[in-house]
């Protein structure tokens, strides 16, 4: 039986590597295209050997107002994630440690709002934003993205809270810890890996959101996803410039994920082994 297990283990490793290459290939192709000229980017079949150039990055970073879009994205993403945490963590705490008969229904209702397709609500959202004066504003996008991330925060943080040892919470209460002290000094430090995973997922979902930002902004607060689409014009589709714009737009999230990968793995696997 042991040789068979070794064979299956090697096959599983090869399959894992193949899947990783398949997933990584579009990213690699995007980065390579960003170093090509527009002529090379449109050449078919695509040349494997080409003269690399940084002209596309110069256009993406300087001539196209990249930093304006980056600032908008950082503000909207940061504040919406922060507000979602401030609202979602107490709600998750209540659902985890003080459940009622309606807790499961409430949790499913939260998640059902997250599954709602954006295209189904874009018309009423557009009307609401216009009537409230929220169209093409920071607070409009922040409120919208907060509502989008709130179910995710509640769902994930509740799961992490429920995996915490209840004896530790009882000991803190016996020592006289109040509700805020218990949450700030005991629960959140113990659930830090889960909190980091939740924060990063909220950042990624907000950073990558395109449809709502494209329809609810014009010139004041467009995000990086709108910036990337700007390279599709009436003159044609500029593949190389778009690839350069997509590369520099995705880079901050990739770096953040790489720096916090240990916390992410610990958070996503928390509670898997008792």
matplotlib code that plots the C-alpha trace (Angstrom):
import matplotlib.pyplot as plt

x = [0.0, 2.9, 4.1, 0.6, 0.3, 3.6, 2.5, -0.8, 1.1, 3.4, 0.4, -1.4, 1.7, 2.0, -1.7, -1.3, 1.6, -0.4, -3.4, -1.1, 0.5, -2.9, -4.1, -0.8, -0.5, -2.9, -1.0, 2.3, 0.9, -0.5, 2.9, 4.8, 2.3, 2.9, 6.5, 5.7, 5.0, 1.4, 2.6, 4.0, 1.0, -1.3, 1.0, -0.4, 1.0, 2.4, 6.2, 8.0, 11.1, 10.6, 12.4, 11.0, 10.0, 8.8, 6.8, 3.5, 4.2, 5.1, 1.8, -0.1, 1.6, 2.1, 0.0, -3.2, -3.6, -2.9, -2.3, -5.7, -7.4, -5.1, -5.9, -9.7, -9.3, -7.3, -9.8, -12.9, -11.3, -9.8, -12.8, -15.4, -13.3, -12.9, -16.6, -17.5, -15.3, -16.6, -20.2, -19.6, -17.3, -19.8, -22.6, -20.5, -19.7, -23.4, -24.3, -21.4, -21.7, -25.3, -27.3, -31.1, -33.5, -33.4, -29.6, -29.2, -32.0, -30.4, -27.0, -28.5, -30.3, -27.0, -25.3, -28.3, -27.8, -24.2, -25.3, -27.6, -26.3, -25.2, -26.9, -30.2, -30.1, -28.1, -31.2, -32.6, -29.1, -28.6, -31.9, -31.1, -27.6, -28.9, -31.7, -29.3, -26.5, -24.2, -23.4, -19.7, -18.8, -16.6, -19.3, -21.6, -19.1, -18.0, -21.5, -22.2, -19.0, -19.6, -23.0, -21.3, -18.6, -20.7, -22.2, -18.7, -17.3, -20.1, -20.0, -16.3, -15.7, -18.6, -16.9, -13.6, -15.2, -17.0, -13.7, -12.2, -12.0, -14.9, -13.0, -10.7, -13.7, -15.1, -11.8, -11.7, -15.2, -14.4, -11.4, -13.9, -13.4, -16.2, -17.7, -15.3, -12.3, -13.3, -13.6, -10.5, -8.1, -9.1, -11.2, -9.6, -6.0, -7.0, -8.9, -6.1, -5.4, -9.1, -9.3, -6.4, -8.0, -11.3, -9.7, -7.7, -10.7, -12.7, -9.8, -9.6, -13.3, -13.5, -10.3, -11.4, -15.1, -15.8, -19.5, -20.8, -17.8, -18.2, -21.9, -21.9, -18.8, -17.7, -14.7, -14.4, -13.9, -13.4, -11.4, -8.5, -10.9, -12.4, -8.9, -8.0, -11.1, -10.1, -7.6, -10.5, -11.3, -13.0, -9.5, -9.2, -8.1, -4.6, -3.6, -0.1, -1.1, -4.1, -1.8, 0.6, -2.3, -3.7, -0.3, 0.3, -3.3, -3.0, 0.4, -0.6, -3.1, -0.6, 2.1, -0.4, -1.4, 2.2, 3.2, 0.2, 0.2, 1.0, -1.8, -4.2, -3.3, -3.7, -7.0, -8.5, -7.5, -8.5, -10.8, -10.0, -8.3, -9.6]
y = [0.0, 2.4, 2.6, 3.3, 6.2, 7.6, 7.4, 9.2, 11.7, 12.6, 12.7, 15.1, 17.3, 17.4, 18.3, 21.0, 22.5, 22.4, 24.1, 26.8, 27.4, 27.6, 30.2, 32.1, 32.2, 35.1, 37.2, 36.4, 37.1, 40.5, 41.5, 40.4, 42.3, 45.4, 45.5, 45.2, 47.9, 48.2, 46.7, 43.6, 43.3, 43.0, 40.7, 37.2, 34.8, 36.7, 37.0, 35.2, 37.3, 41.1, 44.3, 45.3, 48.9, 51.0, 53.4, 51.8, 52.3, 55.9, 56.5, 54.6, 56.4, 59.9, 60.8, 59.1, 60.4, 57.1, 58.6, 60.4, 57.0, 55.4, 58.0, 57.5, 53.7, 53.9, 56.3, 54.3, 50.9, 51.9, 53.8, 51.2, 48.4, 50.2, 51.0, 47.5, 46.2, 48.7, 47.5, 43.9, 42.8, 43.7, 42.0, 38.9, 38.9, 39.1, 36.3, 34.1, 34.5, 35.6, 33.6, 33.5, 31.4, 33.8, 34.0, 31.4, 33.1, 36.5, 35.2, 33.7, 36.9, 38.8, 36.5, 36.6, 40.3, 39.6, 37.2, 39.8, 40.6, 44.2, 44.6, 43.9, 46.9, 49.4, 51.4, 52.0, 52.7, 55.3, 57.0, 56.9, 58.3, 61.1, 62.1, 62.1, 63.9, 60.9, 60.4, 60.6, 61.2, 59.5, 59.0, 57.4, 54.7, 54.2, 53.6, 51.3, 49.2, 49.1, 47.5, 45.1, 44.0, 43.9, 40.4, 39.0, 40.5, 39.2, 35.8, 35.3, 36.9, 34.9, 31.7, 32.8, 33.9, 30.6, 28.7, 30.6, 28.7, 29.8, 29.2, 32.1, 34.4, 33.2, 33.8, 37.3, 37.9, 36.5, 38.9, 41.8, 42.5, 44.6, 44.0, 46.4, 45.1, 41.6, 42.4, 44.6, 42.7, 39.1, 38.3, 40.4, 39.4, 35.7, 36.1, 38.2, 35.8, 35.7, 39.4, 39.9, 37.4, 39.3, 42.6, 41.4, 39.9, 43.1, 45.1, 42.8, 42.8, 46.6, 47.2, 45.0, 46.2, 47.6, 47.6, 49.9, 52.3, 52.6, 53.4, 55.6, 57.8, 60.1, 62.3, 63.1, 59.7, 57.0, 54.0, 52.1, 49.6, 52.5, 53.8, 50.5, 50.5, 54.0, 52.5, 51.1, 54.1, 55.0, 54.7, 51.1, 48.8, 49.6, 46.1, 47.1, 50.2, 48.4, 45.6, 48.1, 49.9, 46.6, 45.5, 48.7, 48.6, 45.0, 45.4, 47.0, 44.2, 41.5, 43.0, 43.2, 39.6, 38.5, 40.4, 38.9, 35.4, 33.7, 35.4, 34.6, 30.9, 30.8, 32.6, 30.5, 27.2, 28.2, 25.7, 23.0, 20.9, 20.5]
z = [0.0, 0.7, -3.0, -4.1, -1.6, -2.8, -6.4, -5.5, -3.5, -6.4, -8.8, -6.4, -6.2, -10.0, -10.3, -7.7, -9.6, -12.9, -11.3, -9.9, -13.3, -14.9, -12.3, -12.5, -16.3, -17.0, -14.4, -16.0, -19.5, -18.3, -16.8, -20.0, -22.2, -20.1, -21.2, -24.9, -27.4, -28.7, -32.0, -30.2, -28.0, -31.1, -33.0, -33.7, -32.8, -29.9, -29.9, -27.1, -27.6, -27.8, -26.9, -23.4, -22.8, -19.9, -22.1, -21.2, -17.5, -18.1, -19.7, -17.0, -14.1, -15.4, -18.4, -17.2, -13.7, -12.0, -8.6, -8.6, -9.1, -6.5, -3.9, -4.5, -4.2, -1.0, 0.6, -0.3, 0.4, 3.7, 5.2, 4.0, 5.5, 8.8, 9.1, 8.2, 11.0, 13.5, 12.8, 11.9, 14.8, 17.6, 15.6, 15.1, 18.9, 19.7, 17.3, 18.5, 22.3, 22.8, 20.2, 20.0, 18.1, 15.2, 15.0, 12.2, 10.2, 10.8, 9.6, 6.5, 5.7, 6.0, 3.5, 1.1, 0.7, -0.2, -3.0, -4.6, -8.1, -8.5, -11.9, -10.2, -8.0, -10.1, -11.2, -7.7, -6.4, -9.1, -8.3, -4.5, -5.1, -7.3, -4.8, -1.8, -3.7, -3.2, -6.9, -7.6, -3.9, -1.4, 1.2, -1.3, -2.3, 1.3, 2.5, -0.4, 0.0, 3.7, 3.1, 0.7, 3.1, 6.3, 5.7, 5.0, 8.2, 10.3, 8.8, 9.1, 12.5, 14.0, 12.9, 14.4, 17.6, 18.0, 17.8, 20.7, 24.0, 26.1, 29.4, 28.6, 28.3, 31.6, 33.3, 32.0, 33.2, 36.6, 36.8, 36.3, 32.6, 31.1, 27.6, 25.8, 27.8, 27.0, 23.3, 23.0, 25.3, 25.1, 22.0, 19.3, 20.1, 20.1, 16.9, 15.2, 12.4, 11.5, 11.7, 9.3, 6.9, 7.1, 6.5, 3.5, 1.9, 2.4, 0.9, -2.1, -2.8, -2.6, -4.5, -7.4, -7.6, -11.0, -11.9, -9.2, -9.3, -13.1, -12.9, -9.8, -10.4, -13.2, -12.6, -8.9, -7.2, -9.9, -8.7, -10.2, -11.9, -13.8, -14.6, -16.3, -18.5, -19.7, -22.1, -24.1, -26.3, -29.6, -31.1, -30.1, -27.3, -26.0, -24.7, -23.6, -21.7, -20.2, -19.0, -17.4, -15.7, -14.5, -13.2, -11.1, -9.9, -8.6, -7.1, -3.8, -3.0, -4.1, -1.8, 1.1, 0.6, 0.5, 3.7, 5.6, 4.1, 7.4, 9.2, 6.3, 6.4, 10.1, 9.9, 7.1, 8.8, 12.3, 13.8, 11.2, 13.8, 17.3]

ax = plt.figure().add_subplot(projection="3d")
ax.plot(x, y, z, "-o")
ax.set_aspect("equal")
plt.show()
